[in-house]
Amino acid sequence: MEMKIFTRRLICQSPYLSGRYMLTESRHKAARTGKGNDSHRWASACPVPRMEVDSDNAAQCKRWSCVMLVFSLFLGMVVLPIASFGSEIVSIENDTLRVSINARGAELWSIRHKESDTEYLWQGKPEYWVNRAPVMFPVNVRFKDNRFSYKGDSYEIPKMGMAVYSDFEVEKSRDGKSVVFLLRSNEETQKRYPFDFVFKVIYRLKGNRLANEFVIENEGGETMFFATGGHPGFNCPFVDGRDRSDYQISFSKKLSVKRSEIVDSLIQATEVPFLNNEDSFTLDDSRIPDGGMFQKDMKARKISIGRTGEVPYLTLDLGDFPNVNLWSPPGMPFVCIEPMVSHHDLQDSPMDIDEKSYLISLEPGKTKRYAFSVIVNHNGTF
């Protein structure tokens, strides 16, 4: 809307083009009173007197009008898309993949293989799970009671943090293969998280790999405490009679591990047996709980999804993230692989954020970077 008004003002301020779009007396009246129909709103965007073009100045006016029109088109088509705000959908692509991201929350919106036109990212169906790939900051899943305290003040913060609900600034690369989403602390964020920060989410394409990088900068004068991570969901489509028994999660090495129990998005003190020298399990496995399967210091650094007994069609490389949560509630046609630098609050976690020892502490002026990658294997059976 602002771009349209700006362009109209450029036209109206040009004698040549304002002559082409001569305002009627009724439109001038609307411009003065602020009342009228759509044509009056056009006039209100051009609050200049009507003028006739003198023949001696016509050529000069025409040249000036052309310059201003070209400038307005350049501004609208090049400058504003490079640095813009709001819940727009931004796309990057290379020869293999086309990826879309929502500027609201810097959330992955689509991962599509171009040749096969296969969509790998969960598309947020309300009857199952409305989200697609939330970016978690400054919380990994949840703080107890959705609250924390700092220096005697109490703050309410939603599950997965306030970044999910924030509009990021967008800086797209000129080659169209990467994009940076930027969130700066502001009056709204400090109502929920009282630290000065810059949070960047960077997506880069290289071949069949999508890199996801999170950059946290402490711009304040105090140590800040945070967690971050990804929560991408991936499709396991129930088509052609398929169900959860037709899909499996596999690991890059065999594991013998227990899993932490999770109740109401909080980690419990108890652990239960999970994998016994195994490197895969199907989605209908009775050991899969509703609340997720959290693994601290995950030894298998690559986790794959595929048809049972066949080549995986997607792999997530945990990269710099030490922990992972797997979430695929019984009956659901998707799997979430959630790289985390920390984890959910515990049932008995302290309320003070600076006493949550499992959070990352970042000193003033310092920066932390974490990255994971999603790798699409279009030769795998989807």
C-alpha positions as CSV (number, residue, x, y, z in Angstrom):
1,M,0.0,0.0,0.0
2,E,2.8,2.4,0.9
3,M,4.6,1.6,-2.3
4,K,1.5,2.5,-4.4
5,I,1.0,5.8,-2.6
6,F,4.7,6.6,-3.1
7,T,4.5,5.9,-6.8
8,R,1.3,8.0,-7.2
9,R,3.0,10.9,-5.5
10,L,5.9,10.6,-7.9
11,I,3.5,10.7,-10.8
12,C,1.6,13.6,-9.3
13,Q,4.7,15.6,-8.7
14,S,5.7,15.3,-12.3
15,P,4.1,18.0,-14.5
16,Y,4.0,15.6,-17.5
17,L,2.4,12.7,-15.8
18,S,0.1,14.8,-13.7
19,G,-1.1,16.3,-16.9
20,R,-1.8,12.8,-18.1
21,Y,-3.7,12.0,-14.9
22,M,-5.4,15.4,-14.5
23,L,-7.3,15.7,-11.2
24,T,-10.9,16.9,-11.4
25,E,-12.2,19.6,-9.1
26,S,-14.2,17.1,-7.1
27,R,-11.0,15.1,-6.5
28,H,-9.2,18.2,-5.3
29,K,-12.1,18.8,-2.9
30,A,-11.7,15.2,-1.7
31,A,-8.0,15.8,-1.2
32,R,-8.8,18.8,1.0
33,T,-11.6,17.1,3.0
34,G,-10.2,13.6,3.1
35,K,-13.6,12.2,1.9
36,G,-14.6,10.4,-1.2
37,N,-14.4,7.2,-3.1
38,D,-11.4,5.4,-4.5
39,S,-10.7,8.1,-7.0
40,H,-10.7,10.6,-4.1
41,R,-8.2,8.5,-2.3
42,W,-6.0,8.8,-5.4
43,A,-6.3,12.5,-5.1
44,S,-5.5,12.5,-1.4
45,A,-2.3,10.7,-2.2
46,C,-1.4,13.6,-4.6
47,P,-2.1,16.8,-2.6
48,V,-0.8,19.1,-5.3
49,P,-2.5,21.8,-7.3
50,R,-3.6,21.0,-10.8
51,M,-1.3,22.4,-13.4
52,E,-1.2,22.8,-17.2
53,V,2.0,22.0,-19.0
54,D,3.7,24.9,-20.8
55,S,4.9,23.9,-24.3
56,D,8.3,25.4,-23.7
57,N,8.8,23.1,-20.7
58,A,7.1,20.0,-22.0
59,A,10.3,18.2,-23.1
60,Q,12.0,18.9,-19.8
61,C,9.0,17.8,-17.8
62,K,8.7,14.6,-19.8
63,R,12.4,13.7,-19.2
64,W,12.0,14.4,-15.5
65,S,8.9,12.3,-15.3
66,C,10.6,9.3,-17.0
67,V,13.5,9.6,-14.5
68,M,11.2,9.6,-11.5
69,L,9.1,6.8,-12.9
70,V,12.1,4.6,-13.4
71,F,13.3,5.4,-9.9
72,S,10.0,4.4,-8.4
73,L,10.0,1.1,-10.3
74,F,13.6,0.5,-9.1
75,L,12.6,1.2,-5.5
76,G,9.6,-1.1,-5.7
77,M,11.2,-4.0,-7.5
78,V,14.7,-4.0,-6.1
79,V,15.3,-2.0,-3.0
80,L,12.2,-2.8,-0.9
81,P,12.3,-6.6,-1.5
82,I,15.9,-6.8,-0.3
83,A,15.1,-5.2,3.1
84,S,11.4,-5.7,4.0
85,F,9.3,-6.5,7.0
86,G,6.2,-8.5,7.7
87,S,4.7,-11.9,7.4
88,E,5.6,-12.4,3.7
89,I,6.7,-15.6,2.1
90,V,10.2,-15.5,0.8
91,S,11.6,-18.1,-1.6
92,I,15.2,-19.2,-2.4
93,E,16.1,-21.9,-5.0
94,N,18.9,-23.6,-6.9
95,D,18.9,-26.2,-9.6
96,T,17.7,-28.9,-7.1
97,L,15.5,-27.4,-4.5
98,R,13.0,-24.6,-4.0
99,V,12.5,-23.4,-0.4
100,S,10.0,-21.0,1.0
101,I,10.1,-19.3,4.4
102,N,7.6,-17.2,6.3
103,A,9.0,-13.9,7.6
104,R,6.6,-14.3,10.5
105,G,8.9,-16.4,12.8
106,A,11.4,-17.1,10.1
107,E,9.6,-20.4,9.7
108,L,10.3,-22.8,6.9
109,W,7.2,-23.0,4.8
110,S,8.1,-25.4,2.0
111,I,11.0,-27.7,0.9
112,R,10.3,-28.9,-2.6
113,H,12.4,-30.9,-5.0
114,K,12.1,-29.2,-8.3
115,E,12.4,-32.1,-10.8
116,S,9.9,-34.4,-9.0
117,D,7.8,-31.6,-7.5
118,T,7.8,-33.5,-4.2
119,E,7.0,-31.5,-1.0
120,Y,9.1,-32.8,1.9
121,L,8.1,-30.3,4.7
122,W,4.9,-30.9,6.7
123,Q,2.3,-28.4,5.6
124,G,0.6,-27.6,8.9
125,K,-2.8,-29.3,8.7
126,P,-5.0,-28.1,11.6
127,E,-6.5,-31.5,12.3
128,Y,-3.0,-32.8,13.2
129,W,-0.5,-30.0,13.9
130,V,-1.0,-26.5,12.6
131,N,2.7,-25.5,12.5
132,R,5.4,-26.5,10.0
133,A,8.8,-25.7,11.3
134,P,8.9,-23.2,14.2
135,V,12.2,-21.6,15.2
136,M,12.7,-21.8,18.9
137,F,14.2,-18.8,20.7
138,P,14.9,-18.1,23.6
139,V,13.3,-21.3,24.8
140,N,13.6,-24.9,23.8
141,V,10.0,-26.1,23.8
142,R,8.8,-24.6,27.1
143,F,9.6,-23.0,30.5
144,K,7.6,-24.4,33.4
145,D,4.3,-22.5,33.8
146,N,5.4,-20.5,30.6
147,R,7.1,-18.1,32.9
148,F,10.5,-17.1,34.3
149,S,11.9,-14.4,36.5
150,Y,14.9,-12.1,36.2
151,K,16.1,-9.6,38.9
152,G,12.9,-9.9,40.8
153,D,10.6,-9.3,37.8
154,S,8.4,-12.1,36.3
155,Y,8.0,-12.6,32.6
156,E,5.5,-14.7,30.7
157,I,6.8,-16.4,27.5
158,P,5.0,-18.7,25.2
159,K,6.0,-22.2,24.2
160,M,9.0,-22.2,21.8
161,G,9.6,-18.5,22.6
162,M,8.4,-15.2,21.2
163,A,10.4,-15.5,18.0
164,V,7.7,-17.7,16.6
165,Y,5.3,-14.8,16.7
166,S,7.7,-12.0,15.6
167,D,8.0,-10.4,12.2
168,F,11.6,-10.7,11.0
169,E,13.5,-8.3,8.7
170,V,14.4,-10.0,5.4
171,E,17.8,-9.7,3.6
172,K,17.8,-11.8,0.5
173,S,21.0,-12.6,-1.4
174,R,21.4,-11.4,-5.0
175,D,21.9,-15.0,-6.3
176,G,18.6,-16.1,-4.7
177,K,20.2,-19.1,-3.0
178,S,20.3,-17.7,0.6
179,V,18.3,-15.4,2.8
180,V,18.8,-13.8,6.2
181,F,16.0,-13.2,8.7
182,L,16.8,-10.7,11.4
183,L,15.0,-10.0,14.7
184,R,16.2,-7.2,17.0
185,S,15.1,-6.8,20.5
186,N,12.5,-4.1,20.8
187,E,9.8,-2.9,23.1
188,E,7.6,-5.9,22.4
189,T,10.2,-8.5,22.8
190,Q,11.4,-7.0,26.1
191,K,7.9,-7.4,27.6
192,R,8.7,-11.2,27.5
193,Y,12.5,-11.3,27.4
194,P,14.4,-8.5,29.1
195,F,17.7,-8.7,27.1
196,D,19.1,-6.7,24.2
197,F,19.9,-9.0,21.3
198,V,20.1,-9.6,17.6
199,F,18.8,-13.0,16.4
200,K,19.5,-14.1,12.9
201,V,18.1,-17.1,11.0
202,I,20.0,-17.9,7.8
203,Y,19.0,-20.3,5.2
204,R,21.4,-21.4,2.5
205,L,21.1,-23.8,-0.4
206,K,23.9,-25.9,-1.8
207,G,23.0,-28.8,-4.0
208,N,20.5,-31.0,-2.2
209,R,21.3,-29.5,1.2
210,L,19.5,-26.7,3.1
211,A,21.7,-25.2,5.8
212,N,19.8,-23.6,8.8
213,E,22.0,-21.3,10.8
214,F,21.1,-19.4,14.0
215,V,23.2,-16.5,15.1
216,I,22.7,-14.9,18.5
217,E,24.4,-11.6,19.4
218,N,24.3,-10.0,22.8
219,E,24.0,-6.2,22.3
220,G,23.3,-5.4,26.0
221,G,25.4,-4.7,29.0
222,E,24.5,-7.9,30.9
223,T,25.0,-11.6,30.3
224,M,21.9,-13.1,28.6
225,F,20.6,-16.6,28.9
226,F,18.9,-18.4,26.1
227,A,18.1,-21.6,24.2
228,T,17.5,-22.0,20.5
229,G,16.7,-24.8,18.1
230,G,14.6,-25.9,15.1
231,H,11.3,-27.8,15.1
232,P,10.8,-28.8,11.5
233,G,8.2,-31.4,10.6
234,F,8.6,-33.7,7.7
235,N,5.9,-35.5,5.6
236,C,5.1,-39.1,5.9
237,P,2.1,-39.2,3.6
238,F,-0.7,-41.7,4.2
239,V,-1.4,-42.4,0.5
240,D,-1.9,-45.5,-1.5
241,G,-3.0,-47.4,1.7
242,R,0.2,-46.5,3.6
243,D,0.2,-45.9,7.3
244,R,2.8,-45.4,10.1
245,S,4.2,-48.9,9.7
246,D,5.4,-48.0,6.2
247,Y,7.8,-45.3,7.6
248,Q,10.9,-45.5,9.7
249,I,13.4,-43.3,11.5
250,S,17.0,-44.4,11.1
251,F,20.2,-43.3,12.7
252,S,23.8,-43.0,11.4
253,K,25.0,-45.5,14.1
254,K,23.5,-48.1,16.4
255,L,22.3,-46.8,19.7
256,S,21.6,-48.3,23.2
257,V,19.9,-45.5,25.0
258,K,17.1,-44.6,27.4
259,R,14.8,-41.7,26.8
260,S,13.6,-39.0,29.2
261,E,9.9,-39.0,29.8
262,I,8.1,-35.8,28.8
263,V,4.8,-34.8,30.4
264,D,3.0,-31.5,29.4
265,S,6.2,-30.5,27.5
266,L,8.3,-30.8,30.6
267,I,11.1,-33.3,31.1
268,Q,10.5,-35.7,34.0
269,A,13.2,-37.1,36.4
270,T,12.5,-40.7,35.2
271,E,14.0,-42.4,32.2
272,V,12.7,-45.4,30.4
273,P,14.4,-48.0,28.1
274,F,14.3,-47.0,24.4
275,L,16.8,-48.4,21.9
276,N,18.9,-51.5,22.5
277,N,21.7,-51.7,19.9
278,E,19.3,-50.5,17.2
279,D,19.7,-48.0,14.4
280,S,16.1,-47.7,13.3
281,F,12.4,-48.1,14.3
282,T,9.1,-47.8,12.5
283,L,6.6,-45.1,13.3
284,D,4.1,-47.7,14.6
285,D,6.6,-48.8,17.3
286,S,4.8,-49.1,20.6
287,R,7.7,-47.4,22.4
288,I,6.9,-44.1,20.8
289,P,5.2,-41.8,23.3
290,D,2.9,-38.8,22.8
291,G,5.2,-36.3,24.3
292,G,8.4,-36.8,22.3
293,M,11.7,-38.6,22.6
294,F,14.5,-36.4,23.9
295,Q,18.1,-37.4,23.7
296,K,20.9,-35.4,25.3
297,D,24.3,-35.4,23.7
298,M,23.1,-37.4,20.8
299,K,25.8,-39.8,19.5
300,A,24.2,-40.5,16.1
301,R,24.7,-37.1,14.3
302,K,22.5,-37.9,11.3
303,I,18.8,-38.9,11.5
304,S,16.9,-40.0,8.5
305,I,13.3,-40.6,7.5
306,G,12.2,-43.1,4.8
307,R,10.0,-45.9,3.7
308,T,10.5,-49.0,5.9
309,G,13.4,-51.0,4.6
310,E,14.2,-48.7,1.8
311,V,16.6,-45.8,1.1
312,P,15.7,-42.7,3.2
313,Y,14.3,-39.7,1.3
314,L,15.4,-37.1,3.9
315,T,18.3,-36.8,6.4
316,L,18.8,-34.1,9.1
317,D,22.4,-33.5,10.1
318,L,22.5,-32.2,13.7
319,G,25.7,-30.2,13.0
320,D,26.4,-27.9,16.0
321,F,23.4,-29.0,18.0
322,P,24.2,-31.4,20.8
323,N,20.6,-32.5,21.7
324,V,17.6,-33.7,19.7
325,N,13.9,-34.3,20.4
326,L,11.9,-36.6,18.1
327,W,8.2,-35.9,18.0
328,S,5.8,-38.0,16.1
329,P,2.6,-38.7,18.1
330,P,0.8,-42.0,17.3
331,G,-1.5,-41.6,14.3
332,M,0.2,-38.5,12.9
333,P,1.5,-38.5,9.2
334,F,4.7,-36.5,10.0
335,V,7.9,-36.6,12.0
336,C,9.6,-33.6,13.8
337,I,13.3,-33.8,14.2
338,E,14.2,-31.0,16.6
339,P,17.9,-30.0,17.0
340,M,18.4,-28.2,20.4
341,V,21.2,-26.4,22.2
342,S,19.4,-27.0,25.5
343,H,16.2,-28.8,26.4
344,H,12.7,-28.3,27.9
345,D,12.4,-27.2,31.5
346,L,12.4,-29.9,34.1
347,Q,9.5,-30.5,36.4
348,D,11.6,-29.0,39.3
349,S,13.4,-26.2,37.3
350,P,14.1,-23.0,39.1
351,M,12.1,-20.0,38.1
352,D,15.1,-17.6,37.8
353,I,16.4,-17.7,34.2
354,D,20.0,-17.2,35.4
355,E,19.7,-20.3,37.6
356,K,18.6,-22.6,34.7
357,S,22.1,-24.1,34.3
358,Y,21.2,-25.9,31.1
359,L,20.7,-22.6,29.2
360,I,23.4,-21.0,27.2
361,S,24.9,-17.9,28.7
362,L,26.3,-15.2,26.4
363,E,28.4,-12.3,27.6
364,P,27.9,-8.7,26.4
365,G,29.3,-8.1,22.9
366,K,29.7,-11.9,22.2
367,T,28.1,-14.0,19.5
368,K,27.1,-17.7,19.2
369,R,26.4,-19.6,16.0
370,Y,24.7,-23.0,15.6
371,A,23.8,-24.7,12.3
372,F,22.1,-27.9,11.2
373,S,21.3,-29.1,7.7
374,V,18.4,-30.8,5.9
375,I,19.5,-33.1,3.1
376,V,17.0,-34.3,0.5
377,N,17.6,-37.6,-1.3
378,H,15.3,-37.6,-4.3
379,N,16.5,-41.2,-5.0
380,G,14.9,-42.3,-1.8
381,T,11.4,-43.8,-1.9
382,F,8.9,-41.1,-0.7
